[in-house]
Amino acid sequence: MIVGAGFAGYRTARELSRMSRGKADITLLNPTDYFLYLPLLPQVAAGILEPRRVTVSLSGTLPRVRLVLGEADGIDLDGQTVHYTDPEGGEGTLPYDRLVLAVGSVNKLLPIPGVAEHAHGFRGLPEALYLRDHVTRQVELAAAADDPKSCAARCTFVVVGAGYTGTEVAAHGQLYTDAQVRKHPLREGMRPRWLLLDVAPRVLPELDEHLSRTADRTLRERGVEVRMGTSVKEATPNGVLLTDGEFVETRTLVWCVGVRPDPLVEGTGQPLERGRLIVDPYLQLPGHPEVFACGDAAAVPDLNNPGTYTPMTAQHAWRHGKAVARNVAASLGVGDKRPYRHKDLGFVVDLGGAKAAANPLGIPLSGPAAGAVTRGYHLAAMPGNRVRVAADWLLDSVLPRQAVQLGLVRSWSVPLDTASPELARVPGGPERRQEAGARSGPGAATARDTQSGERASEPPAKNQPGGEPAKKQPGGEPAKQQPGGEPAKNQPGGEPAGPGPADEPHKAPGPVRRTDETPAEGDS
């Protein structure tokens, strides 16, 4: 039984399927029917790649693997079963002889007032689609605005977190909005403004200084305002207050400060290291040799640096998957188990256009050469869709980029505080996994849409999961009336929820069944 089909889970399933040759019953439990290639997600938000290009069919690429659609919400280690909820609300239990936990990670929250209500993360395909629509809409509304102040606020985009994800989002976002304003000119003297914030002393602090300098220089040359040692002190519907005291009027706050392990691992009752399951060098759970953990959910000892754990990166997760598959097979009598060791092959950062920063095998590269290496690496690393991705890149280089709103994902569908960033909330959908209390009520997020011109496709006011009648929807009721019963003091930063705007839409489907209170650090 493999829980999760991210980099670690997908690789485990693929290797086990190859090694078992049909002699083992392999079950993969995942909420979606695809593997998401996360490194190319910023290109989806920037309109370069179509969404399906970065998704790889699980059933189409994993022969001899049984796919079960659903989210694990409970694990019985003694009874060797996994409880799950399917996409339509049905529940089930799956037994196992060997269990691989590869549930990945979710957005990391900080106790900053207003962030959970007004920011959006960047961990799943729904969030990327929402961001593309939202940025497109803001530029179009700004081009038609008569008020210079409103125009400037709509064309100001704030990205918090200068790690791998935040840097690429800002780099691609600047190119995307610049291309848009060539078709929809703004008021004279105005242009899109992108800010990249981080409390760290430099961009890409977890990577080497060459990559950091190259990325910083490229961003500044394009006009991105890179502000190190600065973050958000408070977020409001009209903008953000920075830690240096400046208030920036904006309608867009993208939260890329890092990730924390999926809250499912907390329910196992096993020892944790900053929210990650502690495993031995063979990626086995101490006291439960039949259970393996890998990827962002596992604290794997770094044998190259004793006393530390491997970082939460896609590169390590992909290698964890291969190591786990080998050790699971060894536990069944096929081959010998080996401890996990790694060798750093370098990193690549796509900065949009022909620009990138890379250090393959320790060789520092920048400019077009780095761009070619970066795209070549992604094509080689993707387990599918290589021809389609290459075709999209070719078309983007010779044709104007399409900038249209599809309207498929609304603001309330992708709250920042969610245990399921890979799934968008839907009206009348079943309860899934519990968000952290009432901290990020979708009603608060929808208030921003009310101000930014986002209407339509609102969820029904009654019969929502959680049983709350329409009169208890946002729009004047205190936080204690929200589904889940969490009082206002559990809001991030200790701020009371307060009444919502008078014209705030009805609430989206209520929270579901899992909590995620233990903080952890990490950046994918």
C-alpha positions as CSV (number, residue, x, y, z in Angstrom):
1,M,0.0,0.0,0.0
2,I,1.4,3.4,-1.1
3,V,-0.2,6.5,0.3
4,G,0.4,9.5,-1.9
5,A,1.6,9.9,-5.6
6,G,4.0,12.8,-5.4
7,F,7.6,12.5,-6.3
8,A,8.3,9.9,-3.7
9,G,5.1,7.9,-3.9
10,Y,5.1,7.8,-7.7
11,R,8.7,6.7,-7.9
12,T,8.0,4.0,-5.4
13,A,5.0,2.7,-7.3
14,R,6.9,2.7,-10.6
15,E,10.0,0.9,-9.3
16,L,7.9,-1.7,-7.3
17,S,5.8,-2.4,-10.4
18,R,8.9,-3.0,-12.5
19,M,10.6,-5.2,-9.9
20,S,7.5,-7.3,-8.9
21,R,6.6,-8.2,-12.5
22,G,3.0,-8.9,-11.4
23,K,3.9,-11.0,-8.4
24,A,2.8,-8.4,-5.8
25,D,-0.5,-6.7,-5.2
26,I,0.4,-3.0,-5.3
27,T,-2.2,-0.4,-4.3
28,L,-1.7,3.4,-4.7
29,L,-4.1,5.7,-2.7
30,N,-4.2,9.2,-4.0
31,P,-6.8,12.0,-4.2
32,T,-6.1,12.7,-7.9
33,D,-5.5,10.4,-10.8
34,Y,-2.3,12.1,-11.8
35,F,1.2,12.8,-10.7
36,L,2.0,16.5,-10.7
37,Y,5.4,17.7,-11.9
38,L,5.6,20.6,-9.5
39,P,8.8,22.4,-10.8
40,L,6.9,23.4,-14.0
41,L,3.8,24.8,-12.1
42,P,5.0,28.4,-12.4
43,Q,4.8,28.0,-16.1
44,V,1.2,27.0,-15.9
45,A,0.4,30.1,-13.9
46,A,2.2,32.2,-16.5
47,G,0.3,30.7,-19.4
48,I,3.3,29.0,-21.0
49,L,2.1,25.4,-20.4
50,E,-1.4,24.0,-20.4
51,P,-2.4,22.4,-17.1
52,R,-2.4,18.8,-18.4
53,R,1.2,19.1,-19.6
54,V,2.5,19.0,-16.0
55,T,0.2,16.1,-15.0
56,V,1.0,12.5,-15.7
57,S,-1.7,9.8,-15.7
58,L,-1.2,7.3,-12.9
59,S,-3.2,4.5,-14.5
60,G,-1.6,5.1,-17.9
61,T,2.0,5.0,-16.6
62,L,1.9,2.6,-13.7
63,P,1.1,-0.9,-15.1
64,R,0.1,-3.5,-12.5
65,V,-0.7,-0.9,-9.9
66,R,-4.2,-0.6,-8.5
67,L,-5.3,3.0,-8.2
68,V,-7.7,4.0,-5.4
69,L,-9.0,7.5,-5.6
70,G,-9.3,9.0,-2.1
71,E,-7.6,10.8,0.8
72,A,-6.2,8.8,3.7
73,D,-7.5,10.2,7.0
74,G,-6.5,7.6,9.5
75,I,-3.9,4.9,9.9
76,D,-4.1,1.9,12.3
77,L,-0.5,0.7,12.6
78,D,-1.5,-2.2,14.9
79,G,-4.4,-3.4,12.7
80,Q,-2.4,-2.6,9.5
81,T,-5.2,-0.7,7.8
82,V,-5.6,2.7,6.2
83,H,-8.9,4.5,6.4
84,Y,-9.8,6.8,3.5
85,T,-12.5,9.0,2.1
86,D,-13.2,8.9,-1.7
87,P,-14.0,12.0,-3.9
88,E,-17.8,11.5,-3.4
89,G,-17.7,11.2,0.4
90,G,-17.7,7.5,0.7
91,E,-15.5,5.8,3.2
92,G,-13.3,2.7,3.0
93,T,-10.6,0.8,4.6
94,L,-7.6,-0.8,2.9
95,P,-5.4,-3.5,4.5
96,Y,-1.7,-3.8,3.9
97,D,1.3,-6.0,4.5
98,R,3.8,-3.2,3.7
99,L,2.9,0.5,4.0
100,V,4.7,3.4,2.3
101,L,3.8,6.8,3.6
102,A,4.6,9.4,0.9
103,V,1.9,12.0,1.7
104,G,4.0,15.0,0.9
105,S,3.5,18.5,2.3
106,V,1.1,21.5,2.5
107,N,1.5,25.2,2.7
108,K,3.4,26.5,5.8
109,L,1.5,29.1,7.8
110,L,2.9,31.8,10.1
111,P,1.0,33.6,12.8
112,I,0.6,36.8,10.8
113,P,-2.8,38.6,11.0
114,G,-4.8,38.4,7.8
115,V,-2.5,36.1,5.8
116,A,-4.8,33.0,6.0
117,E,-7.7,35.2,4.8
118,H,-6.1,37.2,2.0
119,A,-3.2,35.1,0.7
120,H,-3.1,32.1,-1.6
121,G,-0.5,29.4,-1.8
122,F,1.2,27.7,-4.7
123,R,1.3,23.9,-4.0
124,G,-1.2,22.5,-6.4
125,L,-2.7,22.8,-9.8
126,P,-5.9,24.5,-8.6
127,E,-3.8,27.3,-7.0
128,A,-1.8,27.8,-10.2
129,L,-5.0,28.0,-12.3
130,Y,-6.5,30.5,-9.8
131,L,-3.4,32.7,-9.8
132,R,-3.3,32.8,-13.6
133,D,-7.0,33.9,-13.8
134,H,-6.6,36.3,-10.9
135,V,-3.5,38.1,-12.4
136,T,-5.1,38.2,-15.8
137,R,-8.2,39.8,-14.3
138,Q,-6.4,42.4,-12.3
139,V,-4.5,43.6,-15.3
140,E,-7.7,43.8,-17.4
141,L,-9.5,45.7,-14.6
142,A,-6.6,48.0,-14.2
143,A,-6.5,48.8,-17.9
144,A,-10.2,49.9,-17.7
145,A,-9.9,51.7,-14.4
146,D,-10.3,55.5,-14.3
147,D,-8.8,55.9,-10.8
148,P,-5.0,55.9,-10.9
149,K,-4.9,54.6,-7.3
150,S,-7.1,51.6,-8.1
151,C,-5.1,50.9,-11.2
152,A,-1.8,50.9,-9.3
153,A,-3.1,48.6,-6.6
154,R,-4.5,46.1,-9.1
155,C,-1.1,46.0,-10.9
156,T,0.9,45.4,-7.8
157,F,1.7,41.8,-7.0
158,V,3.4,40.7,-3.8
159,V,5.2,37.3,-3.5
160,V,6.4,36.3,0.0
161,G,9.2,33.8,0.1
162,A,12.3,34.0,-2.1
163,G,13.0,30.3,-2.2
164,Y,12.8,28.1,-5.3
165,T,9.0,28.5,-5.8
166,G,8.6,32.2,-4.9
167,T,11.6,33.2,-7.1
168,E,10.2,31.4,-10.2
169,V,6.7,32.7,-9.6
170,A,8.0,36.3,-9.5
171,A,10.2,35.8,-12.5
172,H,7.5,34.3,-14.7
173,G,4.8,36.6,-13.3
174,Q,6.7,39.7,-14.3
175,L,7.1,38.5,-17.9
176,Y,3.4,37.5,-18.1
177,T,2.0,40.8,-16.9
178,D,4.5,42.7,-19.2
179,A,3.1,40.8,-22.1
180,Q,-0.4,41.5,-21.0
181,V,0.0,45.3,-20.8
182,R,1.3,45.4,-24.4
183,K,-2.3,44.3,-25.4
184,H,-4.1,46.2,-22.6
185,P,-2.0,49.4,-22.0
186,L,-2.3,50.9,-18.6
187,R,-2.6,54.6,-17.7
188,E,0.4,56.6,-18.9
189,G,3.5,56.1,-16.8
190,M,2.2,52.9,-15.1
191,R,3.5,49.4,-15.5
192,P,3.0,46.1,-13.5
193,R,4.9,46.1,-10.2
194,W,6.2,42.8,-8.6
195,L,7.7,42.6,-5.2
196,L,9.6,39.6,-3.9
197,L,10.0,39.5,-0.1
198,D,11.9,37.3,2.3
199,V,13.4,37.6,5.8
200,A,16.5,35.8,4.5
201,P,19.6,37.9,3.5
202,R,19.5,36.7,-0.1
203,V,17.4,35.2,-2.8
204,L,17.4,31.3,-2.8
205,P,19.1,31.2,0.6
206,E,19.1,27.3,0.6
207,L,21.1,27.1,-2.7
208,D,24.7,28.2,-3.5
209,E,25.6,31.8,-3.9
210,H,26.1,31.6,-7.7
211,L,22.4,30.6,-8.2
212,S,21.4,33.3,-5.7
213,R,23.4,36.1,-7.5
214,T,22.2,35.1,-10.9
215,A,18.5,35.0,-9.9
216,D,18.8,38.3,-8.0
217,R,20.4,40.1,-10.9
218,T,17.9,38.7,-13.5
219,L,14.9,39.7,-11.3
220,R,16.2,43.2,-10.7
221,E,17.0,43.8,-14.4
222,R,13.3,43.0,-15.2
223,G,12.1,45.4,-12.7
224,V,11.1,43.1,-9.8
225,E,11.6,44.8,-6.5
226,V,13.7,42.3,-4.5
227,R,13.5,43.1,-0.8
228,M,15.5,40.9,1.5
229,G,15.2,41.1,5.3
230,T,11.5,42.2,4.8
231,S,8.3,40.3,5.2
232,V,4.6,40.9,5.8
233,K,3.5,42.2,9.2
234,E,-0.3,42.2,8.4
235,A,-2.5,41.5,5.4
236,T,-5.7,43.4,4.7
237,P,-8.2,43.3,1.8
238,N,-6.6,46.5,0.4
239,G,-2.9,45.6,0.8
240,V,-0.1,44.5,3.0
241,L,1.8,46.2,5.8
242,L,5.5,45.3,5.6
243,T,7.8,44.8,8.5
244,D,9.7,47.9,7.5
245,G,6.5,50.0,8.1
246,E,5.5,50.5,4.5
247,F,2.0,49.8,3.4
248,V,1.7,48.4,-0.1
249,E,-1.7,48.6,-1.8
250,T,-2.3,45.4,-3.7
251,R,-5.0,42.9,-4.5
252,T,-2.6,40.0,-4.9
253,L,-0.6,38.2,-2.1
254,V,1.1,34.9,-3.1
255,W,2.4,32.9,-0.2
256,C,5.5,30.8,-1.0
257,V,7.3,30.8,2.4
258,G,7.8,27.0,2.4
259,V,6.0,23.9,3.3
260,R,5.2,21.7,6.3
261,P,4.6,17.9,6.3
262,D,1.1,16.7,5.6
263,P,-0.9,16.6,8.9
264,L,-1.7,12.9,8.4
265,V,1.6,11.9,9.9
266,E,0.7,13.4,13.3
267,G,-2.1,11.0,13.7
268,T,0.3,8.0,13.7
269,G,1.4,8.8,17.2
270,Q,5.0,8.2,16.2
271,P,8.0,10.4,17.0
272,L,8.3,13.5,14.8
273,E,11.1,15.9,13.8
274,R,9.4,19.2,13.0
275,G,6.3,17.4,11.9
276,R,8.1,14.7,9.9
277,L,8.1,11.1,10.8
278,I,11.5,9.9,12.1
279,V,12.8,6.9,10.1
280,D,16.0,5.0,10.1
281,P,18.5,5.1,7.2
282,Y,16.5,2.4,5.5
283,L,13.5,4.7,5.6
284,Q,11.7,2.3,8.0
285,L,9.6,3.4,10.9
286,P,11.3,2.3,14.2
287,G,9.2,-0.3,15.9
288,H,7.2,-0.9,12.8
289,P,9.5,-2.5,10.2
290,E,6.5,-3.1,7.8
291,V,6.0,0.7,7.5
292,F,8.2,3.0,5.4
293,A,8.1,6.7,5.0
294,C,9.7,9.0,2.4
295,G,9.5,12.4,0.8
296,D,8.5,15.5,2.7
297,A,6.6,13.4,5.3
298,A,9.8,11.7,6.5
299,A,12.9,12.9,8.4
300,V,15.5,10.8,6.7
301,P,19.0,10.8,8.3
302,D,21.6,12.4,6.0
303,L,24.4,10.0,6.2
304,N,26.7,12.5,4.4
305,N,26.1,15.0,7.2
306,P,25.6,13.1,10.4
307,G,23.2,14.5,12.9
308,T,21.1,16.2,10.1
309,Y,18.1,15.1,7.9
310,T,17.7,15.4,4.2
311,P,15.9,18.6,3.1
312,M,12.4,18.7,1.8
313,T,13.1,18.9,-1.9
314,A,11.7,17.1,-5.0
315,Q,15.2,15.8,-5.8
316,H,15.4,14.0,-2.5
317,A,11.8,12.8,-2.7
318,W,12.4,11.2,-6.1
319,R,15.5,9.4,-4.8
320,H,13.7,8.3,-1.6
321,G,11.1,6.6,-3.8
322,K,13.7,4.4,-5.5
323,A,15.4,3.6,-2.2
324,V,12.0,2.6,-0.5
325,A,11.0,0.4,-3.5
326,R,14.3,-1.5,-3.2
327,N,14.0,-1.9,0.6
328,V,10.3,-3.0,0.4
329,A,11.3,-5.6,-2.1
330,A,14.2,-6.7,0.1
331,S,11.7,-7.1,3.0
332,L,9.8,-9.5,0.9
333,G,12.9,-11.5,0.0
334,V,13.9,-9.9,-3.3
335,G,17.4,-8.3,-3.2
336,D,19.2,-6.7,-0.3
337,K,18.1,-3.5,1.5
338,R,20.4,-0.5,1.5
339,P,20.6,2.7,3.5
340,Y,19.7,6.0,1.7
341,R,22.7,7.9,0.5
342,H,22.7,10.7,-2.0
343,K,25.1,12.8,-4.1
344,D,24.2,16.4,-5.0
345,L,23.8,16.7,-8.7
346,G,23.1,20.4,-8.6
347,F,20.0,22.6,-9.0
348,V,18.3,24.5,-11.8
349,V,16.1,27.5,-11.5
350,D,13.9,28.6,-14.4
351,L,13.7,32.4,-14.6
352,G,11.5,32.6,-17.7
353,G,12.3,33.3,-21.3
354,A,15.9,32.3,-22.1
355,K,17.1,33.0,-18.6
356,A,17.9,30.5,-15.8
357,A,20.4,29.8,-13.1
358,A,22.0,26.3,-12.9
359,N,24.9,24.5,-11.5
360,P,24.8,20.9,-13.0
361,L,27.4,18.8,-11.3
362,G,28.8,21.9,-9.6
363,I,29.4,23.8,-12.9
364,P,27.9,27.3,-12.5
365,L,25.9,28.5,-15.5
366,S,23.7,31.5,-16.3
367,G,21.9,33.0,-19.3
368,P,20.8,31.0,-22.3
369,A,23.2,28.1,-21.5
370,A,21.6,27.7,-18.1
371,G,18.1,28.0,-19.8
372,A,18.9,25.2,-22.2
373,V,20.3,23.0,-19.4
374,T,17.2,23.7,-17.2
375,R,14.7,22.8,-19.8
376,G,16.7,19.8,-20.8
377,Y,16.8,18.6,-17.2
378,H,13.0,19.0,-16.8
379,L,12.3,17.1,-20.0
380,A,14.6,14.3,-18.8
381,A,13.1,14.2,-15.3
382,M,9.4,14.2,-16.4
383,P,8.0,10.7,-16.4
384,G,5.6,11.6,-19.3
385,N,4.3,14.4,-21.6
386,R,7.8,15.3,-22.8
387,V,6.7,15.9,-26.4
388,R,3.7,18.0,-25.4
389,V,5.8,20.1,-23.0
390,A,8.5,20.7,-25.7
391,A,5.8,21.6,-28.2
392,D,4.3,24.2,-25.8
393,W,7.7,25.7,-25.3
394,L,8.2,26.0,-29.0
395,L,4.8,27.6,-29.6
396,D,5.4,30.0,-26.8
397,S,8.7,31.2,-28.4
398,V,7.0,32.0,-31.7
399,L,3.4,32.9,-30.9
400,P,1.9,35.6,-28.6
401,R,0.9,34.2,-25.2
402,Q,-2.8,33.7,-24.6
403,A,-4.1,35.7,-21.6
404,V,-7.7,34.8,-20.9
405,Q,-9.7,34.0,-17.7
406,L,-11.1,30.5,-17.7
407,G,-13.0,31.1,-14.4
408,L,-12.6,27.4,-13.4
409,V,-11.2,28.0,-9.9
410,R,-12.6,30.6,-7.5
411,S,-10.9,32.2,-4.6
412,W,-12.8,30.3,-1.9
413,S,-11.9,27.1,-3.7
414,V,-8.2,27.4,-2.8
415,P,-7.8,28.7,0.8
416,L,-4.3,29.0,2.0
417,D,-4.9,27.0,5.2
418,T,-5.8,23.6,3.7
419,A,-4.6,20.1,4.2
420,S,-5.4,19.3,0.5
421,P,-3.8,21.8,-1.8
422,E,-4.1,19.4,-4.7
423,L,-7.9,19.6,-4.5
424,A,-10.1,22.6,-5.1
425,R,-13.2,23.0,-3.0
426,V,-16.5,22.5,-4.9
427,P,-20.0,23.6,-4.0
428,G,-21.9,20.7,-2.3
429,G,-18.8,18.6,-2.3
430,P,-18.1,16.0,0.5
431,E,-16.1,16.7,3.6
432,R,-12.5,15.7,3.2
433,R,-9.8,16.6,5.6
434,Q,-10.0,19.1,8.4
435,E,-8.5,22.5,7.9
436,A,-7.0,24.0,11.0
437,G,-10.2,25.1,12.7
438,A,-11.8,28.2,11.3
439,R,-8.6,30.0,10.5
440,S,-9.0,30.5,6.8
441,G,-12.7,30.7,6.2
442,P,-13.4,30.9,2.5
443,G,-15.8,33.7,3.1
444,A,-12.8,35.9,4.1
445,A,-11.0,35.0,0.9
446,T,-14.1,35.7,-1.2
447,A,-14.2,39.2,0.3
448,R,-11.2,40.0,-1.8
449,D,-13.0,38.7,-4.9
450,T,-15.8,41.1,-4.2
451,Q,-13.4,44.0,-4.3
452,S,-11.5,42.7,-7.3
453,G,-14.5,42.1,-9.5
454,E,-14.8,38.3,-9.0
455,R,-18.4,37.3,-9.1
456,A,-20.5,34.3,-10.1
457,S,-20.2,30.6,-9.5
458,E,-20.7,31.0,-5.8
459,P,-21.6,27.9,-3.7
460,P,-25.1,27.3,-2.4
461,A,-25.9,28.9,0.9
462,K,-27.4,25.9,2.6
463,N,-27.0,22.2,2.9
464,Q,-23.2,22.6,3.1
465,P,-21.1,19.9,4.7
466,G,-21.0,20.5,8.4
467,G,-24.7,21.2,8.7
468,E,-24.5,25.0,9.1
469,P,-27.7,26.8,7.9
470,A,-27.5,29.8,5.7
471,K,-28.0,32.3,8.5
472,K,-24.7,31.2,10.0
473,Q,-22.7,32.0,6.9
474,P,-20.1,34.8,6.8
475,G,-21.7,38.2,6.8
476,G,-22.1,39.1,10.4
477,E,-21.8,35.9,12.5
478,P,-18.9,35.5,14.9
479,A,-16.2,32.9,14.2
480,K,-17.5,30.5,16.8
481,Q,-20.5,29.8,14.5
482,Q,-18.3,28.4,11.7
483,P,-18.3,24.7,11.0
484,G,-15.8,23.0,13.3
485,G,-16.6,25.2,16.3
486,E,-13.2,26.9,16.6
487,P,-13.3,30.2,18.5
488,A,-11.8,33.4,17.1
489,K,-8.7,33.1,19.3
490,N,-7.5,30.3,17.1
491,Q,-7.1,32.6,14.1
492,P,-3.5,33.1,13.0
493,G,-1.9,35.9,15.0
494,G,-4.7,35.8,17.6
495,E,-6.9,38.2,15.6
496,P,-10.7,37.9,16.0
497,A,-12.5,36.9,12.9
498,G,-14.9,39.8,13.1
499,P,-18.0,40.3,10.9
500,G,-17.5,39.9,7.2
501,P,-18.4,42.5,4.5
502,A,-22.1,43.0,4.0
503,D,-22.0,41.8,0.4
504,E,-19.7,38.8,1.2
505,P,-20.8,35.6,-0.7
506,H,-22.0,32.5,1.1
507,K,-19.5,30.2,2.6
508,A,-17.9,27.3,0.6
509,P,-18.1,23.7,1.8
510,G,-17.1,23.5,5.4
511,P,-13.9,22.1,6.9
512,V,-13.1,18.5,7.1
513,R,-11.7,16.1,9.5
514,R,-8.0,16.6,10.1
515,T,-6.0,19.1,12.1
516,D,-2.5,20.4,11.4
517,E,-1.3,22.4,14.4
518,T,2.4,21.3,14.6
519,P,4.6,23.7,12.8
520,A,7.4,22.6,10.6
521,E,9.9,24.1,8.2
522,G,10.8,23.3,4.7
523,D,10.8,24.6,1.2
524,S,10.1,22.4,-1.8
